[in-house]
Each structure stands twice: as structure tokens, then as C-alpha cells.
Amino acid sequence: MSAGPHAALAAAPLSATLAPLRGPLPAPAAPPFMLTLLYLLLCALIFIAWRSRARSHPAVAAIPLADPPEGLPLLEEIAARFEAGQFSPAELCLVLASFARVRLTQATGLPASRLTSAELLEQAQASRLLTPAELKLAAELFQLCDRVKFAADIPDGERARRALELARLLFAPAGGEE
């Protein structure tokens, strides 16, 4: 049997056969999986540094919107904008719901964004923040506004004015909020 080109390759050591393919560079000292682990470690360190940098900034303090005596002028500004046509009746109800939630949150210290309207009213009742008459007004206001917010009920101008009147009665300076 004659010795072909394959026989010469089989007789030569493997490193001598691969040397022309690799080029003049020596083989890396670390195995390839070690390089992968080093890259993963580098990525993890970058990620940890990025997360700790993001957390190191102080939290922005909540800006108090208005002290209780200043709530009525804000409510009057909302009413003026509604009368000027800047708010639709549906938008007015959403603004009034947010206004009422913020005012009750300031008074109770509860996170209103995490509570339903019923839970917020229960907390206001438990803290004796509102009188029974004011609780009825607040319940009616939240009911009107929740229908707009969650049931896609589009109120007419009369119901929007009723919601505005309820908010005025509820958050008047002589009310039980202070």
C-alpha cells in the first residue's frame, strides 16, 4: 500500500500539524472557557456598579402640593379652566378624583395610589378625618369619578358640575379636613 498525503499527516504530531493553521502566535495560556468566565465576571461587575450607582442617588422628596388652606384656590382654578372649556367633563372628573385623592392622602398619610376609593374612604373614616356628612359627599364624588375612570362613562356637563360642587363642599376651608 502506498503512503499517501494522509499518511504523512497521521505520522506527524498534532501540534506540528496545527502550527501552520494557528500562525506564529503561541497558544493562549488560559483555556477558552476561562476567557468566557472572565468576560462574564467583567459584565457582572459592570452591572453591579451600574445598579449601585443608580441606587446611590437620593430619592426625590415628594413635593407637598398645597397646605389645606390653599386647596380651595386650586379647586377654583380647576373650575375656571372647566368653565373656560379647557377641560371636558370627563377630564374634569379625572382631575377632581386626583385632587381628592391627593388631599385625603396629605391628611391621612396613606399611599392613595395603592388604595381603591372605598379603601381610602374607609381609612378616612377610621382616622375620623371626615364627618359622616363629608364621607357621603366624598363617596358620591368618588362614585362619579370612578364611573368615568373605570366604566368609560362620559358625564354630561351637569354631572361634571355636580362633581365640582361636591369637591367644593368637601374641601372648603371650614370642612373637617383640618
Secondary structure in CASP SS format (residue, H / E / C, confidence):
PFRMAT SS
TARGET T0000
AUTHOR 0000-0000-0000
METHOD secondary structure of the structure
MODEL  1
M C 1.00
S C 1.00
A C 1.00
G C 1.00
P H 1.00
H H 1.00
A H 1.00
A H 1.00
L H 1.00
A H 1.00
A H 1.00
A C 1.00
P C 1.00
L H 1.00
S H 1.00
A H 1.00
T H 1.00
L H 1.00
A H 1.00
P H 1.00
L H 1.00
R H 1.00
G C 1.00
P C 1.00
L C 1.00
P C 1.00
A C 1.00
P C 1.00
A C 1.00
A C 1.00
P C 1.00
P H 1.00
F H 1.00
M H 1.00
L H 1.00
T H 1.00
L H 1.00
L H 1.00
Y H 1.00
L H 1.00
L H 1.00
L H 1.00
C H 1.00
A H 1.00
L H 1.00
I H 1.00
F H 1.00
I H 1.00
A H 1.00
W H 1.00
R H 1.00
S H 1.00
R H 1.00
A H 1.00
R H 1.00
S H 1.00
H C 1.00
P C 1.00
A C 1.00
V C 1.00
A C 1.00
A C 1.00
I C 1.00
P C 1.00
L C 1.00
A C 1.00
D C 1.00
P H 1.00
P H 1.00
E H 1.00
G H 1.00
L H 1.00
P H 1.00
L H 1.00
L H 1.00
E H 1.00
E H 1.00
I H 1.00
A H 1.00
A H 1.00
R H 1.00
F H 1.00
E H 1.00
A C 1.00
G C 1.00
Q C 1.00
F C 1.00
S C 1.00
P H 1.00
A H 1.00
E H 1.00
L H 1.00
C H 1.00
L H 1.00
V H 1.00
L H 1.00
A H 1.00
S H 1.00
F H 1.00
A H 1.00
R H 1.00
V H 1.00
R H 1.00
L H 1.00
T H 1.00
Q H 1.00
A H 1.00
T H 1.00
G C 1.00
L C 1.00
P C 1.00
A H 1.00
S H 1.00
R H 1.00
L C 1.00
T C 1.00
S H 1.00
A H 1.00
E H 1.00
L H 1.00
L H 1.00
E H 1.00
Q H 1.00
A H 1.00
Q H 1.00
A H 1.00
S C 1.00
R C 1.00
L C 1.00
L C 1.00
T C 1.00
P H 1.00
A H 1.00
E H 1.00
L H 1.00
K H 1.00
L H 1.00
A H 1.00
A H 1.00
E H 1.00
L H 1.00
F H 1.00
Q H 1.00
L H 1.00
C H 1.00
D H 1.00
R H 1.00
V H 1.00
K H 1.00
F H 1.00
A C 1.00
A C 1.00
D C 1.00
I C 1.00
P C 1.00
D C 1.00
G H 1.00
E H 1.00
R H 1.00
A H 1.00
R H 1.00
R H 1.00
A H 1.00
L H 1.00
E H 1.00
L H 1.00
A H 1.00
R H 1.00
L H 1.00
L H 1.00
F C 1.00
A C 1.00
P C 1.00
A C 1.00
G C 1.00
G C 1.00
E C 1.00
E C 1.00
END
